[in-house]
């Protein structure tokens, strides 16, 4: 198997976090690629026509994407145990979806400012994405702290990746303000070996 990835992608980081947590990072070949919506660059469009990351190429079937499909596959393939049994499963999947939504909004802000010329950028669009992020993080603070503190699963890893991406690409956004519980959790969680091994960097 080959994982197409990028050290700056929060979605790709989520997959690599899973592999690290399962102790299987060396069992999957990785290839770093890069691109964006207006220039596919080296993105693996031959195996993922959407030209998005991450993408997992397999020898015995079509490539898998997006990140939620890949993490579920890897968890079953390696017996990782990152997807708990119901009823916690549905909470875990919802938490993952919330974190993925934060990542998506944060990435779209980056694309808006980097992929469009200055006169074509929409401040209203950027503001709308920031509102989504604010709402989601406030919900994490108000409703999800017991889950975040209750053991590592795919939802918890996704939140770790999302918060790390905000610090990486949006350092001026003080997401910790008025979210003391979430900030305290993140300060501890980021020390995990898997988090340290996957810290985002510019390619």
N, C-alpha and C positions, 0 to 999 in steps of 0.2 A: 504493500500500500504506500501511496505517496500523498502527503498533505501539502497542498499549495497554500502558502501562508505569507504573512508580512509582519515584522516585529512591531509595527505601529497599529495594526488592526485589532480592535477590541474583540471582534467576533472570532478571529483566528486565535487570539489569546485565550479565549474561553475554551477552545478545543485543546490547546496546548496545556492549559491548566488541568483539564480532565486527564490527559495522558500522564502528566506529572503526578497527580494525586493517585493514579492507578499504578504508578511505577512502570509505565509502558512507553515512555517518551522515546526510548531507543529502538522500539519495535516498529516505528513508523518513519519512513523516509520523509524528509521535508525539503521543500524547494521554495525559496523566497522569490516572490514576484511582486510587481507593482503596476498600478494604473489607476484611472479614475473615469467617471462617466463620459468625459469628452475625449479621452485618449486611453484605450485599453492597455497600452504599453506592453508589458510582458504577461498580462493576465492570461490564464489558461482557457481561452475562449473555445479551444478545440474540445475540451472536456466539460466545461461549464459555459454554455452559450450566453448566460447572463453576465459573464465577465466579472463575477464577484468572488470575494473571499469569505471564509475558507472554502476549499474544495478538496475532497478526498477521492483520489483515483484508485480504483481497485482492479485487480487482475481478473476477477471472476464476475464482473458485472459493471453496469454503468457507474460513472462517478457520482458521488453523493454531495449534496449541498441543500440547504444552507447549514449554518452552525448547529441548529437544533436537531437536524437530521443526523449530522455527523456525530454529535456527542451521544445521541441515543444509540446509534450503531456501535460506536466504540465501547460504550458501557456494556452492551449486550455481548459484544465480541470478546471482550477481555474480562467480563464479570466484575465490573468496577463497583457496583452497588451505589451509584450516584443518583439513581432514581428509586425512591422509596416506594413501598406498597401503599395503596389507597388506605385511608383518605388523605394522608400527607402528600401523596403523589400530586394531587390536583393543586394543592397549595404550592408545591415545588415548581410545577409547570407554570403557574400563574406568576410566581416570583421571577422565574426565568424570563417570561414574556415581558414583565415590567422592566427588568434590567436591559433586555434586548431593545425595548422601546427607547430607553435612555441612550443607549449606544447609537441607535439609528438616528435619533434627533441630533446628537452631538456630531456624528459623522456628516449629516446633511448640512450643518452649519459650516463645517470645514469645507465641504464641496462648494457651498454657496460663495464663500470668500476666496477660494483658491481656483475654482474651475470657471468662474464667470469674470468677465471684465468688470471694472469698477462701475461703469455706468449701467450695467445689466443686473447688478445685485439688488436684492430686495431686502430691505431692513425689516419690513413687516414679516417676511418669511422667516428670517433669523429669529425675530422676537417670538414668533409663534412656536418655533422649536424650543426655545429657552423656557417658555411657559410649560411645555410638556415635561421638560426635564425637572423643573421646579415642582410641579404637581406630583410627579412620580417619586421624587426623593422625599417629599413631605409625607407621602403615604408610607414609604419605607420606615421613616422615623416614627410615625404614629401607629402603624398597624403590624409591622413585620419584624420588629426587633426580637421577639421571642423565637421566631423561626430562624433568624440569622444566627442566634446564639445557641441553636439546638443541634448543631452538628453540620458537617459539610455535605451538601448535595449539589446538584447542578444549578439550582436557583441561587444558592449562596455563592458559588463560583462565578456565576454571571454578574451578580451584584459587585463582587470584587473587581471583575474586569471592567465593568461600567464606571465605577468610581475612579479606577486607575486611569481610564481614558480621559475623564474629565480633568484630572490633574495634569495629564500629559498634553492634551491639545487645547484645553481651556483654563490655563493657570490663573487667569484673572477672575474666574467665576468662583466665588466663595460659597461653595455648596455646603460647607460645614456650618455656616452661620445659622443659628436657631435650630440646629440638628445635632445636639450634643451627643445623643445616644448613638446615632449612625456614625458620627465622627470618631467616637471612642471605639466602636466596633471595628471600623476600618483601620484605625491605628494599630490594633492588635492583629487583625486578619492579614494585613499586608506583610507581616513578618513571617508568614508561613513559607517554607522552602519553595513551594510551587509558585507562589506569588513573586518571590524574589528572583526565581529563575526565569520568569516571563515578563519582567518589567518592560514596558513599551519603550522603544527607541526609534528615532527617525532612521529610515533605511538609507 
